[in-house]
Amino acid sequence: MDLRQSALASVPTLSPSPILDALTIAKETAENALFKAIDSAIANEIGEVQDRSKAVDEAINSSSLVTLSGIIVSVIVAVVFGLFFSRYISNPISNLKQASIQIGKGDYVTACKFLSKTHRGDEIGKLSSEIEKMRQSIESMKTNLDALVDQRTKELEIKNQELFEREKDLERINIELVKTELAKEEFLSMVSHELKTPLTPLKMYAEILLKTNRFGVLNEKQLKAVKIILNNVSKLELLINDIFDVYKLDIGRLKLNKKFIEVTRLVQENVAELETLTVDKQIEFKPEIIPPSDKVNVLCDQKRIEQVIANLVKNSIDFVPKTDGKITIRAETDETTQIVTFTVEDNGIGIPIDKMDNLFKTFYQVDTTLTRKHGGTGLGLVICKGIIENHGGKLWIDRNYTHGTSIKFTLPIASNL
């Protein structure tokens, strides 16, 4: 029976109104008692839970202490092992590393000190021994190399001293050569002047004897003799001029007085001046100025270019036939290359192909026999070639021309300079 039933059983039977009051009081009393019983049961349960919680906490605390103790022991063991490992393995390896670094730097003494700390019977010791052998080998090679370098340095110092002495000798020789060249130039200039000085009156009086009767009328033999004198004076004068020109070309001191000149004027003036030489042999002598050459200018030393053209024309005069001789001076402009090509061609006997390459050699003669009909110094074409090259052009023989001789030379157009 529960509390409520027991409470009701204990209530006496009364009238309805008192009974109700008594039931109300009993009900309240029972409820209070029930609530107290529930609170007590709850309190007991809470107490048990707290007790168990304390027990668990104590167990946990006890386990934590054990775990912490294990960790501390592990750390101590690890530290001890690490120290042992560092001492037994890491230190030797570090010494080997430092030794290798010092060897790389060339400090073999310090490397030896590091290697001496790694003498052991294990693999590290063997590696140390091999590195020591390498160090000794490198040090030995370095010693030998240093000795060789010292030897070579001494040899180079000796060679440098010898070169210095030779340089001084060459400098002295160079100064002497310059003095010699100046003396040679002065000598040639003096010889040229001294040779030309007596030639001038000889040439003048020979021309007077031929052109006038100032010293009386000359008979045929006398006229022939005077002509021979005048001809040889001219040859001697030409020889002197050629030798001096070749010398100036050889030392690079040929002076050029360049000016702008029309191609037409350059050709026509030469034809007019040389035309008198062709009259006696009745040679057809004409210019050919192919457009647009008639409107082109060149920058040149006019007298030197006239010298070239005169030399080429005079050579042609010597070799054209006695009758029906033809000499042409041609000027052609190539607008693409900006050059003017001058040609002096004739219908003479021509030049053998096997002798063409030698024509520009000093003192070369095509005909070297004692009975050769045509004279010359053998310097004309050499001088012509040198003059043209000093103008920035070139001179050559046209090998494809088969009707005589054709010699060409070029000059740059003035606007291209």
C-alpha positions in Angstrom: 0.0 0.0 0.0 1.4 3.4 -0.9 1.5 6.4 1.3 -1.7 7.9 0.0 -3.8 4.7 0.8 -2.3 4.5 4.3 -3.1 8.1 4.9 -6.7 7.6 3.8 -7.1 4.5 5.9 -6.1 6.4 9.0 -8.8 9.0 8.5 -12.0 8.4 10.6 -15.4 8.4 9.0 -17.0 11.8 9.5 -19.7 13.8 8.0 -19.2 14.9 4.4 -18.0 18.4 5.2 -15.4 17.5 7.8 -14.5 14.5 5.8 -13.6 16.7 2.8 -11.5 18.9 5.0 -9.7 16.0 6.5 -9.1 14.5 3.0 -7.6 17.8 1.9 -5.2 17.9 4.8 -4.3 14.3 4.3 -3.7 14.8 0.7 -1.3 17.7 1.3 0.5 15.7 4.0 0.9 12.8 1.7 2.2 14.9 -1.1 4.8 16.6 1.2 6.0 13.2 2.4 6.2 11.9 -1.2 8.2 14.9 -2.3 10.6 14.5 0.6 11.1 10.9 -0.3 11.9 11.8 -3.9 14.3 14.5 -2.9 16.1 12.1 -0.6 16.4 9.4 -3.3 17.7 12.0 -5.7 20.2 13.2 -3.1 21.4 9.7 -2.6 21.9 9.2 -6.3 23.8 12.4 -6.7 26.1 11.4 -3.8 26.8 8.1 -5.4 27.6 9.8 -8.7 29.9 12.3 -7.0 31.7 9.4 -5.2 32.2 7.6 -8.5 33.4 10.8 -10.1 36.0 11.3 -7.4 37.1 7.7 -7.9 37.5 8.2 -11.6 39.4 11.4 -11.0 41.8 9.7 -8.6 42.3 6.9 -11.2 42.9 9.4 -13.9 45.4 11.3 -11.8 47.2 8.2 -10.9 47.4 7.2 -14.7 48.6 10.6 -15.7 51.4 10.4 -13.3 52.5 7.1 -14.6 52.3 8.4 -18.3 54.2 11.5 -17.5 56.9 9.4 -15.7 57.2 7.3 -18.8 57.6 10.3 -21.1 60.2 11.8 -18.9 62.1 8.5 -18.9 61.8 8.3 -22.7 63.2 11.8 -23.2 66.1 11.1 -20.9 66.9 7.9 -22.8 66.6 9.8 -26.1 68.9 12.6 -24.9 71.4 10.1 -23.6 71.3 8.2 -26.9 71.5 11.4 -28.9 74.6 12.4 -27.0 76.1 9.1 -27.6 75.2 9.1 -31.3 76.6 12.6 -31.7 79.8 11.6 -30.0 80.2 8.3 -31.7 78.9 9.1 -35.3 78.0 12.7 -35.8 81.2 14.2 -34.6 83.5 12.0 -36.9 81.2 12.8 -39.8 81.3 16.5 -39.0 85.1 16.3 -38.8 85.3 14.6 -42.2 83.0 17.3 -43.6 85.2 20.1 -42.2 88.3 18.3 -43.5 86.8 18.2 -47.0 85.9 21.9 -46.8 89.5 22.8 -45.7 90.9 20.7 -48.5 88.7 22.5 -51.0 90.0 25.8 -49.6 93.6 24.6 -49.9 94.2 24.6 -46.2 95.8 21.1 -45.9 97.2 21.7 -42.4 93.8 22.3 -40.8 92.3 19.4 -42.8 94.9 17.1 -41.4 93.9 18.1 -37.9 90.3 17.3 -38.5 91.2 13.9 -40.1 93.4 13.0 -37.1 90.2 13.0 -34.9 88.6 10.2 -37.0 91.0 7.3 -36.8 88.7 4.3 -36.2 88.4 0.8 -37.3 84.9 1.1 -38.8 83.7 2.4 -42.2 84.1 6.0 -41.0 87.7 5.3 -40.2 88.3 3.8 -43.7 86.6 6.8 -45.3 88.9 9.1 -43.2 91.9 7.1 -44.4 90.9 7.5 -48.0 90.3 11.3 -47.6 93.7 11.5 -45.9 95.3 9.8 -48.9 93.5 12.2 -51.2 94.7 15.1 -49.1 98.3 13.9 -49.3 98.0 13.4 -53.1 96.6 16.9 -53.6 99.1 18.5 -51.4 101.9 16.7 -53.2 100.5 17.8 -56.6 100.1 21.3 -55.3 103.7 21.3 -54.2 104.9 20.1 -57.5 102.6 22.5 -59.3 103.9 25.4 -57.2 107.4 24.5 -58.1 106.5 24.2 -61.8 104.8 27.6 -61.6 107.8 29.2 -60.0 110.0 27.7 -62.6 107.8 28.9 -65.4 107.4 32.3 -63.8 111.2 32.7 -63.7 111.4 31.6 -67.4 108.7 34.1 -68.3 110.5 36.8 -66.5 113.7 36.0 -68.5 111.7 35.9 -71.7 110.0 39.2 -70.9 113.3 40.7 -70.2 114.6 39.4 -73.6 111.4 40.7 -75.3 111.9 44.1 -73.6 115.5 44.2 -74.9 114.3 43.2 -78.4 111.6 45.8 -78.3 114.2 48.4 -77.5 116.3 47.1 -80.4 113.3 47.2 -82.8 112.5 50.7 -81.6 116.1 51.7 -82.4 115.9 49.9 -85.8 112.6 51.6 -86.5 114.0 55.0 -85.8 117.0 54.2 -88.0 114.6 52.9 -90.8 112.6 56.1 -90.6 115.8 58.1 -90.9 116.9 55.9 -93.7 113.6 56.3 -95.5 113.8 60.1 -95.1 117.4 60.0 -96.3 116.4 57.9 -99.3 113.5 60.2 -100.2 115.8 63.2 -99.9 118.4 61.4 -102.0 115.9 60.4 -104.7 114.5 63.9 -104.7 118.0 65.4 -105.0 118.9 62.8 -107.8 115.7 63.6 -109.6 116.3 67.3 -109.4 120.0 66.9 -110.4 119.1 64.7 -113.4 116.3 66.9 -114.6 118.4 70.0 -114.3 120.8 69.2 -117.2 117.9 67.6 -119.2 115.9 70.8 -119.3 118.4 72.8 -121.4 119.1 69.7 -123.6 115.5 69.3 -124.3 115.0 73.1 -124.8 117.9 73.5 -127.3 116.9 70.3 -129.2 113.4 71.7 -129.7 114.8 75.0 -130.8 117.1 73.3 -133.3 114.1 71.4 -134.7 111.5 74.2 -134.8 113.6 77.2 -135.8 116.6 78.2 -137.8 118.0 80.3 -135.0 121.4 78.5 -135.2 121.3 78.0 -138.9 119.7 75.5 -141.2 120.3 71.9 -140.3 120.8 69.2 -142.9 119.0 65.9 -142.9 121.6 64.1 -140.8 121.8 66.9 -138.3 118.0 66.9 -137.9 118.0 63.2 -137.4 120.7 63.5 -134.7 118.8 66.2 -132.9 115.6 64.1 -133.0 117.5 61.2 -131.5 118.8 63.5 -128.8 115.3 64.9 -128.0 113.8 61.4 -128.0 116.4 60.0 -125.5 116.0 63.1 -123.3 112.3 62.5 -123.2 112.9 58.8 -122.3 115.4 59.7 -119.6 113.0 62.3 -118.2 110.2 59.7 -118.2 112.4 57.2 -116.5 113.3 59.6 -113.7 109.6 60.5 -113.2 108.6 56.8 -113.2 111.2 55.7 -110.7 110.2 58.5 -108.3 106.5 57.7 -108.7 107.1 54.0 -108.0 109.0 54.9 -104.9 106.3 57.1 -103.6 103.7 54.4 -104.3 105.8 51.9 -102.5 106.0 54.0 -99.3 102.4 55.2 -99.6 103.3 58.8 -100.1 101.8 59.5 -103.5 99.9 62.7 -103.0 96.7 63.2 -104.8 95.0 66.6 -105.4 91.4 65.4 -105.9 88.7 67.6 -107.5 85.3 67.1 -109.0 85.5 66.7 -112.7 83.0 65.7 -115.4 83.7 62.4 -117.2 83.1 64.1 -120.6 85.6 66.8 -119.9 88.2 64.3 -118.6 88.0 62.1 -121.7 87.8 64.9 -124.3 90.7 66.8 -122.9 92.9 63.7 -123.0 91.9 62.9 -126.5 92.6 66.5 -127.6 96.1 66.4 -125.9 97.1 63.0 -127.3 95.6 63.4 -130.7 98.8 64.9 -132.0 100.7 61.7 -131.2 98.4 59.7 -133.5 98.5 62.0 -136.5 101.8 60.8 -137.8 100.7 57.1 -137.8 97.3 58.1 -139.2 95.6 56.3 -136.3 91.8 56.6 -135.8 91.6 58.0 -132.3 88.1 58.6 -130.8 86.2 58.9 -127.6 83.0 57.0 -126.7 81.0 58.4 -123.8 78.0 56.2 -123.2 75.1 57.9 -121.4 74.6 58.6 -118.6 78.3 58.9 -118.3 78.1 62.4 -120.0 76.3 63.7 -116.9 78.4 62.0 -114.3 81.2 63.5 -112.1 84.2 61.7 -110.5 86.4 62.9 -107.7 90.0 62.5 -108.9 93.4 64.0 -109.3 93.0 65.1 -113.0 96.7 65.2 -113.8 97.3 61.7 -112.4 94.3 60.3 -114.3 95.6 62.0 -117.4 98.9 60.3 -116.7 97.2 56.9 -116.6 95.3 57.5 -119.9 98.4 58.9 -121.6 100.4 55.9 -120.6 97.8 53.5 -121.9 97.3 55.4 -125.2 101.0 55.6 -125.8 101.4 51.9 -125.3 98.6 51.4 -127.9 100.3 53.7 -130.3 103.4 51.6 -130.2 101.5 48.3 -131.0 98.8 49.2 -133.5 99.3 48.5 -137.2 101.1 51.1 -139.3 97.9 51.6 -141.3 94.3 51.3 -140.2 95.3 51.6 -136.5 92.4 52.3 -134.1 92.4 53.5 -130.5 89.2 54.1 -128.5 88.7 55.7 -125.1 85.4 54.6 -123.7 83.5 55.7 -120.5 80.6 53.6 -119.2 78.6 54.2 -116.0 77.1 51.5 -113.9 74.4 53.1 -111.8 74.0 50.0 -109.7 77.6 49.8 -108.5 78.0 53.6 -108.8 81.3 53.3 -110.7 82.5 54.6 -114.1 84.5 52.1 -116.2 87.1 53.6 -118.5 88.4 51.5 -121.4 91.5 52.1 -123.6 91.4 49.5 -126.4 93.2 49.1 -129.7 93.4 46.8 -132.7 97.1 46.1 -132.2 99.0 42.8 -131.9 97.6 42.1 -128.4 99.3 40.6 -125.4 99.9 36.8 -125.0 97.7 35.3 -122.3 100.6 33.7 -120.6 102.3 37.1 -120.1 99.2 39.1 -119.0 99.7 38.3 -115.3 103.2 39.7 -115.3 102.4 43.1 -116.9 101.9 44.8 -113.5 105.3 43.7 -112.1 108.0 46.2 -111.7 110.4 46.5 -114.7 108.6 43.7 -116.6 108.9 43.7 -120.4 106.8 41.5 -122.7 109.7 41.5 -125.2 113.0 40.9 -123.5 115.1 40.3 -126.6 118.0 42.6 -127.5 116.3 43.4 -130.8 112.9 44.4 -129.3 111.3 47.3 -131.2 109.5 48.9 -128.4 111.2 50.4 -125.4 109.9 51.5 -122.0 110.9 51.4 -118.4 108.6 48.6 -117.4 107.1 50.8 -114.8 104.2 52.5 -116.6 101.5 49.9 -115.9 102.7 49.5 -112.3 102.4 53.3 -111.8 99.0 53.3 -113.5 97.7 50.5 -111.3 99.0 52.3 -108.2 97.4 55.6 -109.1 94.0 54.0 -109.8 94.0 52.0 -106.6 94.8 55.1 -104.6 91.6 56.6 -106.1 89.6 53.6 -104.8 89.3 51.9 -108.2 91.0 49.0 -109.9 92.9 48.4 -113.2 93.0 45.2 -115.2 93.3 43.7 -118.7 90.2 42.5 -120.5 91.1 38.8 -121.3 87.9 38.4 -123.4 88.9 41.1 -125.9 90.5 39.4 -128.9 90.9 42.2 -131.4 94.0 43.7 -129.8 94.5 45.0 -126.3 91.8 46.3 -123.9 92.8 47.7 -120.5 90.1 48.9 -118.2 90.1 50.9 -115.0 87.3 52.2 -112.7 86.7 55.3 -110.6 83.8 55.8 -108.1 81.1 58.2 -109.0 81.6 61.5 -107.0 78.1 61.2 -105.3 79.1 57.9 -103.8 82.1 59.2 -102.0 
